[in-house]
Amino acid sequence: MDKHVYVIGAGISGLTTASLLVKKGYSVDIFEKMGKIGGRTASTVFRNHILDNGFHIMPFYKKSAIFQVLKKLNIDSNLKLAKVDKIAFYSDTGFHKYPKGVVDLLQLSLIPFSSRVKLLKVLLPMAFASMRKTEEWDNLSLTEITKKLDSNTNAFFEAVCMLAFADNAEHVSLGEFARTMIRANPFKGGTSEFAYPDDGGYDAISQVLSNYIIANKGKIHLNSPIKKIVVNDSRIQGIITKDGIFHPSECVVVSLPAYQGINQLFDHDVFDKKFIDKVNKLDKTTAVVEVHFALNKKIDSRQIVFPVGAFTTKGFFFISNITP
Ligand SMILES: Cc1cc2nc3c(=O)[nH]c(=O)nc-3n(C[C@H](O)[C@H](O)[C@H](O)COP(=O)(O)OP(=O)(O)OC[C@H]3O[C@@H](n4cnc5c(N)ncnc54)[C@H](O)[C@@H]3O)c2cc1C
């Protein structure tokens, strides 16, 4: 194969893929439609505050896929990370420690003791399930298990939904939720540690990857939307850029949300209908309303607080002094 690859999208996935490709000696051109890298993880600077796109954190810290990739590329030391461990829920009864394991769950003061036990009975089997088993639950929603629970126990799931960036449990996939439980399970080699770029701005991760790509002769073309990916007889022929010019290629990596890529970049007969229907379903699972604050003075020692409760607007994250 020709050792040249086009990557569409300079979000964290496109940048990660491109980094791994340049390490293997491929020549890579990334096309990004926006004027900056990072995609959904891009941060903005406003009046000297770094604003992330909503609440962004690196779950599973050194065991996360992204950290493992940085390590493989030998650039993990280029990203200064701060460990995030002061996380709390806030309800009308005050602050409640965010549970990171069984002991924390048993002490979760947000809900009565009997609810904590019920919660453990639901969560423990999931945390010990196999990854393959969780794939059978991908098309089910989290409500499959929450609908059987009492309102106190459900209060916990309400809070967890905010972490999963969905407006309610209906919009969280049971399979995805279970995989998170497994990844956080220390008995399965997981961790519930979180991290965040120490100098601020979640897109510091994208920046480190982008520096690596450029240092290894990869190219990132900003403000360069791709109009179409040309496929003939089930073989990639190349891409069409915004100026209408066709660029032949044997290998194109499409790294944007699947429902966008499939519907916008390909002719309708390229994928089978069942696959398109499945992908289009994903579009509806990420609804979220949220507001992000940057604080210019220390008002609490906790790093992250998730407000919970009937009178709290969902999706308000209070992020306190993680970074200067
Ligand atoms: C509010 C919010 C909070 C989140 N919090 C977390 C979190 O705490 N932790 C976590 O791990 N994940 C979190 N996520 C999820 C995480 O942001 C995404 O999984 C990740 O950013 C997806 O990266 P991606 O590269 O796959 O896609 P994207 O970031 O969507 O990148 C796709 C890129 O493709 C570009 N593009 C689109 N169409 C074209 C085209 N035709 N031509 C060229 N370029 C194109 C886009 O401009 C974009 O830059 C959160 C997401 C949101 C929205």
The ligand as an SDF file (V2000), in Angstrom:
LIG
                    3D

 53 58  0  0  0  0  0  0  0  0999 V2000
  -19.6710   18.5870   26.7880 C   0  0  0  0  0  0  0  0  0  0  0  0
  -18.8190   17.3580   26.6450 C   0  0  0  0  0  0  0  0  0  0  0  0
  -18.0920   16.8820   27.7150 C   0  0  0  0  0  0  0  0  0  0  0  0
  -17.3050   15.7320   27.5860 C   0  0  0  0  0  0  0  0  0  0  0  0
  -16.5640   15.3130   28.6540 N   0  0  0  0  0  0  0  0  0  0  0  0
  -15.6830   14.3000   28.5120 C   0  0  0  0  0  0  0  0  0  0  0  0
  -14.8130   13.9460   29.5620 C   0  0  0  0  0  0  0  0  0  0  0  0
  -14.8530   14.5180   30.6580 O   0  0  0  0  0  0  0  0  0  0  0  0
  -13.9330   12.9570   29.3510 N   0  0  0  0  0  0  0  0  0  0  0  0
  -13.8480   12.2800   28.1530 C   0  0  0  0  0  0  0  0  0  0  0  0
  -13.0160   11.3910   28.0170 O   0  0  0  0  0  0  0  0  0  0  0  0
  -14.6640   12.6070   27.1250 N   0  0  0  0  0  0  0  0  0  0  0  0
  -15.5730   13.5970   27.2820 C   0  0  0  0  0  0  0  0  0  0  0  0
  -16.3990   13.9450   26.2470 N   0  0  0  0  0  0  0  0  0  0  0  0
  -16.3100   13.1630   25.0060 C   0  0  0  0  0  0  0  0  0  0  0  0
  -15.1350   13.6300   24.1470 C   0  0  0  0  0  0  0  0  0  0  0  0
  -15.1760   15.0310   23.9830 O   0  0  0  0  0  0  0  0  0  0  0  0
  -15.2700   12.9800   22.7640 C   0  0  0  0  0  0  0  0  0  0  0  0
  -15.3620   11.5760   22.9060 O   0  0  0  0  0  0  0  0  0  0  0  0
  -14.0700   13.2630   21.8990 C   0  0  0  0  0  0  0  0  0  0  0  0
  -13.7370   14.6260   21.8940 O   0  0  0  0  0  0  0  0  0  0  0  0
  -14.4000   12.8110   20.4890 C   0  0  0  0  0  0  0  0  0  0  0  0
  -13.2800   13.0530   19.6860 O   0  0  0  0  0  0  0  0  0  0  0  0
  -13.2930   12.7540   18.1500 P   0  0  0  0  0  0  0  0  0  0  0  0
  -11.9610   13.1330   17.6360 O   0  0  0  0  0  0  0  0  0  0  0  0
  -13.7690   11.3660   17.9490 O   0  0  0  0  0  0  0  0  0  0  0  0
  -14.4540   13.6660   17.5500 O   0  0  0  0  0  0  0  0  0  0  0  0
  -14.5400   15.2510   17.4650 P   0  0  0  0  0  0  0  0  0  0  0  0
  -13.9100   15.9010   18.6300 O   0  0  0  0  0  0  0  0  0  0  0  0
  -15.9750   15.5500   17.1940 O   0  0  0  0  0  0  0  0  0  0  0  0
  -13.6480   15.5910   16.2130 O   0  0  0  0  0  0  0  0  0  0  0  0
  -14.1220   15.5210   14.9160 C   0  0  0  0  0  0  0  0  0  0  0  0
  -13.4370   16.6080   14.1380 C   0  0  0  0  0  0  0  0  0  0  0  0
  -13.8010   16.4850   12.7720 O   0  0  0  0  0  0  0  0  0  0  0  0
  -14.0040   17.7550   12.2310 C   0  0  0  0  0  0  0  0  0  0  0  0
  -14.8500   17.6120   11.0470 N   0  0  0  0  0  0  0  0  0  0  0  0
  -16.1750   17.3380   10.9820 C   0  0  0  0  0  0  0  0  0  0  0  0
  -16.5880   17.2650    9.7080 N   0  0  0  0  0  0  0  0  0  0  0  0
  -15.4920   17.4820    8.9430 C   0  0  0  0  0  0  0  0  0  0  0  0
  -15.2800   17.5210    7.5360 C   0  0  0  0  0  0  0  0  0  0  0  0
  -16.2560   17.3220    6.6590 N   0  0  0  0  0  0  0  0  0  0  0  0
  -14.0220   17.7940    7.1050 N   0  0  0  0  0  0  0  0  0  0  0  0
  -12.9910   18.0030    7.9650 C   0  0  0  0  0  0  0  0  0  0  0  0
  -13.1590   17.9700    9.3090 N   0  0  0  0  0  0  0  0  0  0  0  0
  -14.3810   17.7080    9.7940 C   0  0  0  0  0  0  0  0  0  0  0  0
  -14.6610   18.5220   13.3790 C   0  0  0  0  0  0  0  0  0  0  0  0
  -14.5570   19.9270   13.1990 O   0  0  0  0  0  0  0  0  0  0  0  0
  -13.8630   18.0140   14.5790 C   0  0  0  0  0  0  0  0  0  0  0  0
  -12.7200   18.7900   14.8570 O   0  0  0  0  0  0  0  0  0  0  0  0
  -17.2380   15.0550   26.3610 C   0  0  0  0  0  0  0  0  0  0  0  0
  -17.9750   15.5400   25.2730 C   0  0  0  0  0  0  0  0  0  0  0  0
  -18.7520   16.6630   25.4030 C   0  0  0  0  0  0  0  0  0  0  0  0
  -19.5290   17.1780   24.2070 C   0  0  0  0  0  0  0  0  0  0  0  0
  1  2  1  0
  2  3  1  0
  2 52  2  0
  3  4  2  0
  4  5  1  0
  4 50  1  0
  5  6  2  0
  6  7  1  0
  6 13  1  0
  7  8  2  0
  7  9  1  0
  9 10  1  0
 10 11  2  0
 10 12  1  0
 12 13  2  0
 13 14  1  0
 14 15  1  0
 14 50  1  0
 15 16  1  0
 16 17  1  0
 16 18  1  0
 18 19  1  0
 18 20  1  0
 20 21  1  0
 20 22  1  0
 22 23  1  0
 23 24  1  0
 24 25  2  0
 24 26  1  0
 24 27  1  0
 27 28  1  0
 28 29  2  0
 28 30  1  0
 28 31  1  0
 31 32  1  0
 32 33  1  0
 33 34  1  0
 33 48  1  0
 34 35  1  0
 35 36  1  0
 35 46  1  0
 36 37  1  0
 36 45  1  0
 37 38  2  0
 38 39  1  0
 39 40  1  0
 39 45  2  0
 40 41  1  0
 40 42  2  0
 42 43  1  0
 43 44  2  0
 44 45  1  0
 46 47  1  0
 46 48  1  0
 48 49  1  0
 50 51  2  0
 51 52  1  0
 52 53  1  0
M  END
$$$$
